[in-house]
Amino acid sequence: MPETAAFEPKIVAFFCNWCTYTAADLAGISRKQYSPNVRVVRLMCSGRVDPQFVLAAFYQGADGVLVGGCHPGDCHYQEGNYKARRRVELLRALLREMGIEQERLRLEWISASEGEKLSRVCNEMTEQVRQLGPLRLLRPAPEAGKGLTSADAPVPVAVPVPQTAGGGRL
């Protein structure tokens, strides 16, 4: 009987273009190694991380999601990182209600000069998710007598975007 392969988590990282993504570049230039399990998605600002992006990442097979942005007060778009913090807190509550461990979602402030911190955070996140094991989401079963086809591929469910008291998006 063949040995089962050790679990290797899939982590999707949403990084701010101006700070965290630049730190990833610095980590590479400085030859600081970080886990290849982390797949980076560059956004102009961490405030652009829509809750649907995170839920879609989990639904499409990510075992963990890392959001990286500028330190509070250093956002190139002034308040984007504060928006990201509010959204991540709401997402943690939603994940808890869905039965998903909160440790699978992490928010970190990493400036452009912190390549070593980025490397450490990615490695820590990978190890933490590895300890949690694979994320097992319940998906609708295919109809009896019919296998899955490309038409049955999972499609992210639309999630209402939280609104502020004034009616604006969080």
N, C-alpha and C positions, 0 to 999 in steps of 0.2 A: 504494500500500500504506500503510495507516495506521501511524503511529508507535506503538510499544508504550509503554504508560504506565510511568513510573518506579515502581520497587518502593517501597511504603510498608508498613513492618512493622506487625504487630499485636502489641502488648505488653499482657499482663495483669499488673496490679500488685496484690498482696495486701498491704494496709496495715493496721497496728495502729490501732485506733480512737483510742487515747489520745495517740499521738505522731505517727506518719507521716501518718495521715489528717488530723489537725488541722493539720499542716504544709502539706498540700495545700490546706486551707481558707485558711490564712494566705497561701499563695502567690497564691490567687485574690483575696483581699481586698487584697493588696499589688500586685496587677496584674503579678505575675511570670508570664510566659508559659512554658508548657511544652508539649511535643509533644502534639497531640490523638491521637496513635497509642496513647497509654497509657490503658487502661481499668482503672479502679480498682475493686477488690473490698474492701470494708471488713470486717475481722474484729476481734473484741474484743482479740485478742493475736496477735502474729506466731508465737507458739508453737502457735497453732491451725492453722497452715498444714500440712495433711496432705500427704504426698508424692503421694497420689492426686489432689489438687487441681492440683498442678503438672503431673503427667503428663496429666491430662485437658485442661488448658489447651493443652498442646502438641498433643495428639491432635485437639483440636477446632479447630485452626488458628492458635494463637498462634505467633508467630515468636520471642518472648522472654517471660520471666517475671521480674518484679521483686518481691522480698519486702522490705518495709520495716517496721522495728520500733523500739522504744525502745532507747536506748543501753544497753549492758550495765551492770547495777546499778540501772537506772532503771525496770525493768518494773513496771507496776501489778499484775501477777500474780506478782511476785518472780523467777521463773525462766523465764518464757515465751520470752524472747529467747535464752537459752542453748539451750533446746530447739529453737528455730528454726535456730540456727547448726548444731547437730548434724545436723538433718534436711537442711539445704541441702548440707552437706558430703557426706552419704550420697547425696543426689540428684545431685550433680555426678559422683560415681563411677558411678552408674547411667547417667546421660546419656552419659558417656564410653563405657561398654560398649555403649550403644545407637547409638553413632556420631553423637551430637548434640554440637555444640560447647559447651563449658562456659560460654563467654561469653554464651550465651543465657539463663543463669540468674544473677541477681545478687541479693545480699543487702546491704542498707544500713541503718545505724542513723541515723535522722533524728528529732530531737526536735520537739516541737510548735512551738518557736520558730525552726526552721530552714526556713522557707518557701523561701528563696533556694537552699539546698542541695537541696531536693526538686526545684525547677525545673531546676537544673543536672544532677542525677542522671537525671531523666527524659529530658532532652535528650541527654545522653551515651549513655544506654542505647539510645535510638532510633537515634542515628547509628551506634553500634556494631553493632546488629542490621541496620541498613540495609546496612552494609559486608559483613556475612556473607551477605546475600541471604535469600531465602525458605527456610523450613524445609521440607524435602521428606521426609515420612515415608512409608515403604512401607506401603500398606494392602492388604488382600486384594482381589484383582480380583473383579468380579461374575461370576456364572456365564455361560458362553458363551451368546450369543443373548439375554441378559437385561440390560437397563439397570438402573441403580440406582433404587430406589424408596425411599419414606420408611421402609419396613420394613428397608432395608439401611443406614440411616444409621449412621455410626460410633458405637460404644458404647465408653466407656473400659474398658480391661482392668483387672481388679482386680490390684493389686500388693500382695504381702505387706508389712505394716507392720513395719519393723525393731523388734526387741525389745532391751531392755537385758539385762545379765547377770542382773538380779533378776527378769526377766520383764515389767517395765513397758514401756510404749510410749516410744519416743524422742520 
